[in-house]
Amino acid sequence: MRKWFFPCSDFEVDYESNENASIVHAALAIDKELQPDKVKRQISVINGKLLVHFEAVEARILRASFSAFVDVLTLATKTIVQFGHGTEL
C-alpha cells in the first residue's frame, strides 16, 4: 500500500453560487491526474464553494499537480466572469 506523505490543506474557492461552483467542478473533474498512483485529488461543491483536497507521495509531484490545477481553475473562473449569467465573483 502506497503512503501519502504530503497532504495539502483543503483548498477552497467561494463562488457564492452552487451553479458557478458546479460549472467549475464539472470542467475540472474531467481532467484526471496523470499519475494517479502518486497523487490524489478530491473535488466537491458545498454551499457555493469549490473544495479541493490533494495528497501525494512526493512534494514535487504535489507542487506540479496543484500548480497545473490552479492554472485551469483560474481559466475556468475567468470564463465564468466573462460569459457567466451576470453573477459577480
MOHU-V689929 format. One record per residue. RES is the residue in one letter. SS is DSSP state (H for helix, E for strand, L for the rest). NEAR is the number of other ideal C-beta (glycine too) atoms within 12 Angstrom. D_LAST is the distance of its C-alpha to the last C-alpha in Angstrom with 2 decimals. Layout:
res: {RES:RES}
ss: {SS:SS}
near: {NEAR:NEAR}
d_last: {D_LAST:D_LAST}
This chain:
res: {M:R:K:W:F:F:P:C:S:D:F:E:V:D:Y:E:S:N:E:N:A:S:I:V:H:A:A:L:A:I:D:K:E:L:Q:P:D:K:V:K:R:Q:I:S:V:I:N:G:K:L:L:V:H:F:E:A:V:E:A:R:I:L:R:A:S:F:S:A:F:V:D:V:L:T:L:A:T:K:T:I:V:Q:F:G:H:G:T:E:L}
ss: {L:L:L:L:L:E:E:L:L:L:E:E:E:E:L:L:L:H:H:H:H:H:H:H:H:H:H:H:H:L:L:L:L:L:L:L:L:L:E:E:E:E:E:E:E:E:L:L:E:E:E:E:E:E:E:E:L:L:H:H:H:H:H:H:H:H:H:H:H:H:H:H:H:H:H:H:H:H:H:H:H:H:H:L:L:L:L:L:L}
near: {5:16:11:22:15:23:20:27:13:18:25:20:29:19:30:17:24:19:20:30:34:23:27:37:32:17:23:33:23:12:20:16:26:15:19:16:16:24:33:25:35:22:32:22:26:18:15:22:23:38:25:30:23:31:28:30:23:19:19:15:28:29:17:21:33:28:18:23:34:22:16:24:30:19:18:32:27:16:18:30:19:13:13:21:14:12:19:11:25}
d_last: {41.37:38.79:37.54:33.87:34.31:30.84:28.18:24.69:22.91:20.24:16.95:13.87:10.15:8.25:5.94:7.26:8.98:12.15:12.08:9.12:10.53:13.89:13.35:12.53:15.41:17.70:17.17:17.88:20.64:22.79:23.52:26.13:27.24:30.03:32.13:31.55:34.71:33.24:29.56:27.75:24.07:22.79:19.37:18.37:15.72:16.17:14.45:11.01:11.45:12.81:16.03:18.23:21.79:24.13:27.88:30.34:34.01:33.62:31.28:31.16:30.18:27.38:26.12:26.41:24.74:21.79:21.42:21.60:19.06:16.46:17.29:16.63:13.44:12.16:13.57:12.11:8.47:9.53:11.31:8.66:6.90:10.60:12.13:9.95:11.11:9.47:6.48:3.80:0.00}
